[in-house]
Amino acid sequence: MYRYKLTVSYDGSDYYGMQRLNEHNSIQKTLEKSIKRMTSKEVSVFVSGRTDKGVHAKGQVVHFDFEAKIEPKALMLGLNKRLPEDIKVVKAEIVCNTFHARHDAKSKEYEYVISKVPSSVFSQRYEVYFPNIDVLKLKEAATLLEGTHDFGGFTVTNELKPTQKTIYQIKIKETKTHIKIKIHGNSFLRYQVRRMIGLLVDIATNKKDISTINEVLKTKDQSLAKNTAPAKGLYLVKVYY
């Protein structure tokens, strides 16, 4: 038995997230169908973690097992011929049988893309327009989220995972037309990144005070950070192993 690791990029606009969910069209289900079309065998694809409906990825990681050896380049080319245009395998590898896409992940990096000008019909699926952002205030607020904290206030009520997480770095890059926020952390709760972005934008547009961040971290009151930034601006950039 051989274990294959795939690095996958996708436009999440037309998918019900990464995870296989019954009748809904998901990235995981589409990958499994394409592998079956190529190999004529049913396989189960294991993912590094879920991405929500509408979220994109540049470097999602999955793995699956198959009884025969397939050269990685042939696997990548074969799958890309069978996948829809909005999903692409960017790298294929044969890895040791103990590798696990989710359990072995050490950290993840996300990027949120904010447009400073109204989006065009060609860009509106891949960014979010937020006018009048104070970038200095955005950067100041972002530093308060770095480090190890209890992020229970930035998720949903029924989140069952441990809520203490570590944000290694939040890096903000500004151009004439965009603001890009990169967040690198050891792991993330459901909606955590989008709710962090939502609060940062509220602070940077003077809708909330910067002190709200420490209040959410201290009290874990989810009502203080319930503004979930739209999914279409979020990208899973890289999974670190």
Secondary structure, 3 states (H helix, E strand, C coil): CEEEEEEEEECHHHCCCCCCCCCCCCHHHHHHHHHHHHHCCCCCCEECCCCCCCCEEEEEEEEEEECCCCCHHHHHHHHHHHCCCCEEEEEEEEECCCCCCCCCCCEEEEEEEEECCCCCCCCCCCCEECCCCCHHHHHHHHHCCCEEEECHHHCCCCCCCCCEEEEEEEEEEECCCEEEEEEEECCCCCCHHHHHHHHHHHHHCCCCCCHHHHHHHHHCCHHHHCCCCCHHHEEEEEEEC
